[in-house]
């Protein structure tokens, strides 16, 4: 069966325009009831990375969440909204209020799920991953079989791109996230773990909010960028392939897309994807700025060469550095660092010898107090910002 991706024009977050766009997109996919039956429980897995206002382009816009909730309610479905943010000590109630998801729930009759308060279940890696053999997921991943991934189109310093598949990492709650960064300190094995989650969860529908996305040093410290579209598909791999191509990546530049395609979990080849509605050319932004990341180069090193080239990789770095003039000592970075490379001794500092360049600190800092600094070799190869 050919994978199908719907691209619909949506130039603002005005509720009427969003409702028209999503209705059109669902129709292009065969209608909602061909995907989600009536009278079902549905979990909307939003991107609620951090406490951020909707216009910051960090989280899924609440207008899209509310529109979809109302469509599902008209289908007689019971709707739940949930995520686990990157900061394991986050105040979930306050975060849901700041992002606008609490208001969505109040207006539409949906219910907020706090993944940090739900039980977890440990499951074996479906790919028999030798690096991460088991995964501890929120019970929500199993209690709500009708999951819709509502992602935001953004660049990402670690995985280069974040969309429908990466959005599911939020089903790992709280402090468990840092354990997986530590077990998989390189993007390729980390992406294998992300695809494992995707294979376990199998969302029924995937939607990417690309009205405004983020370019540059995403997923939180980049810049807002207009695209004017919403992307929908029942095939998360195909959806991410189209999303990645739209912002200047070849789909297989992104490890998780390549791995998922090779496992037969979806289609990552553009010439095998049926794009309906707008064309890819209509939304393509080849000048979309990518994240400052040494992984833009190190991902090209074959696994069997990785050990031999480790000394070179140590010279090819883009390191997080704390700007002390902006740091408020909230200690989110300190608590979230998987390798305990951050210390708090009068001022917050990063030990670069311990840093694994996962960029969790950069991603989660609410004050944008963590800059990325390129090594001389990285600058020579055109990776990352200047020192």
C-alpha positions, 0 to 999 in steps of 0.5 A: 500500500502506498504511503500517503501524506496530506499537506494543507495550507494553513497560514494562521492559528485562527481557529476557523482556518485551522479547523478548515485545514485539518478537516481538509487534511483528514478528508484527503486521508479518507476521513477520520472514521477510516482512522479512528473509530467512534466511541474510542479513547484517544490520546493526543500526544502533544509536544509539551517540551517546556513551559512556553507560550504558544507563540514561542514555536516550541510546543504544538500550538493549542489551536491545532489541539483544540480543533482536533479535540472537537473533531474527535468529540463529534466522533463520540470519542473520549479525548486525553491530552498528555506529554512528559516534558524534558525537565524531569522536575517540571510542574506539569499543571503549570506547564499545561497552563502556560502552553495553552493545553489546560484551556483547550481541555476546559473548552473542549471537554478533554482530560489532561494526563500527567505522565509523571503520575501514571505507572510505567511499564518495562517492555523489551526492545522490539528490535532486540537492541543490544544498547537499550534492551528494555524501555520504560514507558508510561502506561498511557502508551498501552492504556490508550491504543488510539494515539495521535502524535501531534508534533511541531516541525523543528530542527534538533541539535541531537537528532537534527530533525524532530517530528512525528517519531521523535515526539513519542520520546515524551512517552518515557516519563521523568528522570528515565529520559536521561538514562537513555541518553546515557546508554546511547550517547550517540545519535544513531543508537539513540535513534534506534531507541526512538524507533523502538518506541515508535514500533511499540506505540504505533500511532494511528494518526500523525500530524505536524504543526508547520504553520510556524516551525523552528529553524536554527538551534532547535528544539527550543533555542532556535528562531521562529520560521513561517511555513504555512502548512499542516501535514498529516499521515497515518504513516509517521515515517512518510510524514517525517520524510516529507517534513525533513525534505521540506526543511532541506534534509534528505530523508535518510540524513535523519537516522530515525527515518532511515532506521524505521524505513529499513525495519519496514515500519513505514516509507521513507522514500519520497518517490514511493510516497503519495503527496496529496493536497499541496505539493512538496515544492509548495512548502519547501524551504531549502534555506531553513537553517539547521541546528549547530551540531557536530552530529551533522558530520559524525553521523556520516562515519560508518559504525565500524569506523567509529572506534578508529576515528574517536580521536578525530571525533573528540576534536570535532565538537560543538560544546554547550557553554553557559553564558553567566550573564543570562544564567538564573541558576534554575538548575534545570540543566544540572538536574537533567544532565545524563552524564553529570557533567554540570556542576553547581558550585557558586555558579553553574558550569559544564565539564566538557570532558564529561559532556556527551553533546546530547544538548539536553541542557541547551534544549531545556534552558528556559532563559537561553543561557546556554550557547553552542561553541564550535571547536576549530576543526568543527568551524573549519568543516563548517559545523556550528557557530563560531567561537 
